[in-house]
């Protein structure tokens, strides 16, 4: 995986923690955000060996549909464009 994509995923992890922090007592939303991102944090530790990006983005689509969390894809794309 390209290093810029790895950096962009790190930005997403940070955003997910902010989203969890700002949830208004929605245990279901907190659970699904944490569930989506815990695999990503594991991949960061393992330098993305065997990481399934398609599955991650499928889970992101679920967060969009279920909770209206539509910002993750644009944050990722912006981070890749900026080459953080």
C-alpha positions in Angstrom: 0.0 0.0 0.0 1.2 3.5 -0.8 2.5 5.5 2.1 0.1 8.4 1.3 -2.8 6.0 1.7 -1.4 4.8 5.0 -1.2 8.4 6.2 -4.8 9.1 5.1 -6.0 6.1 7.1 -4.3 7.5 10.2 -6.3 10.7 9.7 -9.5 8.6 9.6 -8.6 6.9 12.9 -8.2 10.3 14.5 -11.6 11.4 13.1 -13.3 8.3 14.3 -12.1 8.9 17.9 -13.4 12.5 17.7 -16.8 11.1 16.4 -16.9 8.7 19.3 -16.1 11.4 21.8 -18.9 13.6 20.4 -21.6 10.9 20.2 -24.6 11.9 22.3 -25.1 8.8 24.3 -25.8 6.7 21.2 -24.4 3.3 22.2 -25.3 1.8 18.9 -23.5 4.5 16.9 -20.4 4.3 19.2 -20.3 0.5 18.8 -20.4 0.6 15.0 -17.8 3.3 14.7 -15.5 1.4 17.1 -16.2 -1.9 15.3 -15.4 -0.3 11.9 -12.1 1.3 13.0 -10.7 -1.4 15.3 -9.6 -3.5 12.3 -8.0 -0.4 10.8 -5.9 0.3 13.9 -4.8 -3.3 13.9 -3.8 -2.9 10.2 -1.8 0.2 11.1 0.2 -1.8 13.7 0.8 -4.6 11.1 1.8 -2.1 8.4 -1.4 -3.1 6.4 -0.3 -6.7 5.7 -3.3 -8.6 4.4 -5.6 -5.6 5.0 -9.0 -5.7 3.3 -9.7 -2.2 2.1 -12.9 -3.2 0.4 -14.3 -4.5 3.7 -13.4 -1.3 5.4 -15.2 0.8 2.9 -18.2 -1.5 3.0 -18.4 -0.8 6.7 -18.0 2.9 6.1 -20.9 2.8 3.7 -22.9 1.2 6.5 -22.0 4.1 8.8 -23.2 6.5 6.1 -26.5 4.8 5.7 -27.3 4.0 9.3 -25.9 7.1 11.1 -25.4 9.8 8.4 -21.6 9.7 8.9 -20.8 10.8 5.4 -17.5 12.6 6.0 -15.1 9.7 6.2 -14.7 9.2 2.4 -14.2 12.9 1.8 -11.7 13.2 4.6 -9.7 10.3 3.2 -9.8 11.7 -0.4 -8.7 15.1 0.9 -5.8 13.6 2.9 -4.6 11.7 -0.2 -4.8 14.8 -2.3 -2.9 16.9 0.2 -0.2 14.2 0.6 -0.1 14.9 4.4 
